[in-house]
Amino acid sequence: MKVADGVELSYVEGKAVLKGEFKDDKGEVIASLAGEVKAAYFVNPKLDEVIAKVASGEIDLIPGTDLEKPVVLQVLAALRAEINR
């Protein structure tokens, strides 16, 4: 995904990868920079919040019922497992 001119963000093997290229006036690359961070570091706390809200009923996709709760919790657990592998 393009973040800005010469800067790309991607998700590779559980890591968010940010790559940037710096060009001179002629358009030639004079420097490049790349950084990686485990996506789980940022995503896990938010997933924990959402899981807690679903479990408590604060997030209720079908108001007044608990029919969807087990399915939603399973989906969130699968998402967490995928991000953390």
C-alpha positions in Angstrom: 0.0 0.0 0.0 1.4 3.4 -1.0 1.7 5.6 2.1 3.4 8.6 0.3 5.6 9.2 -2.7 8.3 6.6 -2.5 7.0 5.0 0.7 5.2 1.6 0.7 3.7 -0.3 3.6 3.1 -4.1 3.3 2.2 -7.0 5.6 4.7 -9.9 5.2 4.8 -13.0 7.3 3.3 -11.4 10.4 5.3 -8.2 10.1 4.4 -4.7 8.9 7.1 -3.6 6.5 7.7 0.1 5.7 10.1 0.8 2.8 11.1 4.2 1.5 13.3 5.5 -1.3 14.8 8.9 -1.5 15.6 10.4 -4.9 17.7 13.3 -6.1 16.6 16.0 -8.5 17.2 13.6 -11.4 15.0 11.0 -10.0 17.8 8.6 -9.1 17.6 6.7 -5.9 20.2 8.0 -3.5 19.1 6.2 -0.4 16.6 3.6 0.8 15.3 2.7 4.2 13.2 -0.2 5.4 11.8 -1.1 8.8 9.8 -4.0 10.1 7.7 -4.4 13.2 5.6 -7.4 14.3 2.0 -6.6 13.6 0.9 -8.5 16.7 2.6 -5.9 18.9 -0.1 -3.3 17.8 -3.0 -5.6 16.9 -3.1 -7.9 20.0 -4.1 -5.2 22.5 -7.0 -4.0 20.2 -8.1 -7.6 19.6 -8.1 -8.2 23.4 -10.4 -5.1 23.8 -12.8 -6.4 21.1 -12.8 -9.9 22.5 -13.6 -8.6 26.0 -16.4 -6.4 24.6 -18.0 -9.3 22.7 -17.7 -11.6 25.7 -19.3 -9.0 28.0 -22.1 -8.2 25.6 -21.0 -4.6 25.1 -20.7 -5.5 21.4 -23.8 -7.3 20.4 -24.3 -7.9 16.7 -27.8 -9.3 17.1 -29.2 -7.2 19.9 -30.8 -9.1 22.8 -29.3 -12.5 21.9 -26.1 -14.4 22.4 -26.5 -16.5 19.3 -23.6 -14.9 17.5 -21.2 -14.6 20.4 -19.5 -18.0 20.1 -19.0 -17.6 16.3 -17.7 -14.0 16.7 -15.3 -15.2 19.4 -14.1 -18.1 17.3 -13.5 -15.7 14.3 -11.5 -13.3 16.5 -9.5 -16.2 18.0 -8.7 -17.4 14.5 -7.7 -13.9 13.4 -5.4 -13.6 16.4 -3.8 -16.9 15.7 -3.2 -15.9 12.1 -1.6 -12.6 13.0 0.6 -14.3 15.7 2.0 -17.1 13.6 
